[in-house]
């Protein structure tokens, strides 16, 4: 019998420790160990890999990651109620689980990297997007992690993987498409969670891609903020707030100014960000 089967069923663990999911912490627990194993497999080969997990809760995905052969799992959890349940898992996998009690938005993730490192998590929904944008805004790039395998609300997953012309295409799709190859690895029914959220979910797998060093992240963030801040307007209107001469910005890129943000490819946003940085000297 594997160690993941030797541990008590998650429903028993939750009952024993009184682990009612807290809405204010964005918690929805995954209890189906077959599903958590599928998520672990979506992250690829885990032997000789340190896995960083955010929001393990009672440890369903944690158990799957360890059973899948992760060299080490570093789990960040602010809910002190879950610590006894996670300690049980640590005892079953000696020396392979480190639990850090902290706010996930305040952690220095780069400092946790140890050799080959991947991030795999059923993210708390209330902080999922800021965590992702923080990881995608790392400098220098490519980042210190090999991949991101993350659970989101389905609508957020659609935004991450959207392409020009999609209704969901926006700032998050541009940033994700610029810095990673992103795809939806699997969809997850709401009834897989305890308690079931009101929406369906999806796991997104993201692998960093090389990017041009002369495109500052801040310039990209600013260009996309203005472009999509008034997405129904032509870009000659929406980009005025950048404070650079629009003719000098758009004409060299072959843009008339009549284009709309949702139809421009990632490569155009890269060129715009580069041009903005150059025009500002």
N, C-alpha and C positions, 0 to 999 in steps of 0.2 A: 504493500500500500504506500502511495506517495505521501510526502509530508502534507501536501495541500489537502488530502483526504483525511489524514490523521488528525488534523485540527478540527475543533468543534464546528458544526454548521454555523454559518453567519447569523441566521435567525436566532440561534441559541446565544451566540455572543452578544448580539444586540439586546436580547431580553435580559441576559445576566447583568449587563452593565448599564441598562436603562438608556440606551443610545437612541432616543427619539431624534430624528433629523430636524435640525433647526433651520427654519426659513431664512432667518437673518444671517446665517452663515452660508447660504446658498447650497445647502446640503441635500443631496438625493443619493441614497446608498444603493450600490449595485450588489445584489445578492446572488445572482446566477453565475456560478463559478465557470460554467462552460462559456458564457459570454465574456467574462473577464479574461479567460485564456485566449479567446479570439482577439481581444484588444492587445494582449501581450504579444501574440504572434504577428499582429499588424505592424508592430514596431521592428520586426525583423529579428535577426540573430542577436541574442542577448548575452551569450557567454563572453567573458572578458569585457563586459560593458557595465559601467556604473549608470544606474537609472535614477533620475530625479523624479519624484512623484509629488504632486501638490494635492493636498486634501484627501488623504487616504481614508478618512473616516474609520470604520471598523476593520478595514484592511482587505476587502475582497480583491481589488486589483493588485494590492501589495503581495498577497499570497500567490496570485497568478504569475507575477513578474519573477518572484523567487523560484517558483516551481518551473518556470520556463528557462531557468539557468542564469539569471542575472548575477554577475559577480557580486554586486552590492546594490541595494536600494537605499536611497536617501529620501526619506519621506518628511515633508513639511506639513505640520498640522497645528492649528492654533486651538483646537477644541480639546481641552484637558480631559474631558470625559472619555475620549477614545484611547488614552494612553495605556490603560491595562490591557485592552484588546490587542493593541499593537505590540505590547511587551510579550504577549503570548506567542505572537508570530516570530518575534526576535528570538525567543527561546527555541522555537522549532527550527530556526535557520541561524545557528550560532555564528556571530561575527559578520553577518551579511545584511542586516537591517539597522540603519541609523535613523532615529526619529528626532527631528528638530522641531521644538515647540516655538513657533514664531508666526508672525503675520506674513503670508506669502508675498505680499506686495513690498515688503521691506527687506527681503532676503537678497544677499549677494550671490546669485546663482553661479556666476563664473568661478567663485572661490570654492564651490562644491564639486566642480568638475575634477575627475580623477581618471586620467587616461581617456579611453573611448567613453563618451558620455552621451546618453540620450535622455530626453524628457518624455515621460509617458504619464498621462493623468486624466482622470475624470474630474475636470476642473470645476470648482464651485462657480455656478453660473453668474453670480454677481461680480466676480472679478476676472472672468475668463478673458474678455477682450483686452483690458489693460495689461494683463500678464502677457498675452500673445504679442501685442504691439511693442511691449518692452523687449521681448526676446528678439523680435524682428528688427529692432532698431539698434542692435548691438554694433559697436565699432571696436576693433576692426572687423571686417567681414571677409570670408566666411566665418561664421561664429564658432564658438568653442564646443557646440553640441553637434552631433552627427545627424540628428533628426528630432522632430517633434511629432508625437502621436497623441492627440488630444481630443477629448470629448467636449462637444459644444451643443447648444441648442441648434436644431437643424437649420434655422434661418441664418444663424451666424456662420455655420459651416458653408452654407450656400454663398454667403458674401465673401468668405475667404477664397473659395474656388471659382468665383464668377469670372467671366470673360467679357470683353467689350460687347455692348449690346444687350447683355442680360439685365433684367430688372434689378437684380441684386448687386450689380457691379458698382463699386464705389471705392472709397479710400482704402478700406481693408483689402479689397481684391487687388488693388494696384500695389500696395506694400507687400502683400503675400506673393503676388506674381513676379514682382521685381526681385525679391530676395530668395524665393524658394520655388521648388516644384511642389505643388499642393494638389492633393486629390482626396476625395471622400473614400475612406477605406471600408466603412460599413455603417449602416443605419441602425438605430436602436429604438425599439418600440418603447413608448412611455411606461408601459406596464413592467418593464424590466427593472424599474427603480422602486425603492421604498423611501418615502411615499412617491407615487407616480406624479411626475410634473405635468403641467397642462399642455406641454408641447413634446413633439418627438425630438430625438437627438441624433447626432451623427459623430463618428470618429474621423478626424482629418489627419492624414499623414503628410508631413512636410519635410522636404530634404533641402538644405541650403544649396543655393547655386552661386557661382562666381558672379560678382557685380563689379562695375567700373568704379575705380577708386576716386575718380574726380566728380562723383555725384554725392554731395553731402546729404545725410539723412534728413537734416533740418530743412534743407531746400526742398526735398521731396515731400516732406510732411506739409510744408507751407503751400506748395503748388497744389497738392491734392485737397488741402483744406479749402482753399479759395475756389478751386474748380468745382468741387462737389458741394460746397456750401450753397451755391445757387445753380444746381445742376440743370434746371430747366432753361437757364439763360445760355446764350452763346458765350464762348470762352472770352471773347473780347470784352464782355461785360464782367464776367465772374473773376477774371484774372487782374482786373484793374487794381485790386487791393495789394498786389505784390509790390507796387511802387517802382516798377521799372518800365522803360519805354516799350509799349506793346508792339510797335512796328519792329523794333530791334529784337524783340523776343520771338515773335511769331513768324515773320517773313523768312528768316533763314531756315526755318523748319518746314517751309512750304504750307503753313497754316494760314487760312484766310481770316480766321477769327470768328467765322460763323459756325464752327464745329461745336458740338455739345459734349460735356464731360464724359457722359456714359458711353460715348462711341469711340473715344480715343484709346488706342492700345497702350500697354505698359511702356513700350519703347518710346512713345511720344512723351509720356510723363518723365521718363528718364532724361530725354533730350531737353525738355522744358526746365527741369531742375538743374541740369548742368548749365544751361544758358542763364538762368537766374543767378546762379552763383558767380558766373563769369561777368555778368553785367554789373554785379555789385562789387566786383574786384576782389 
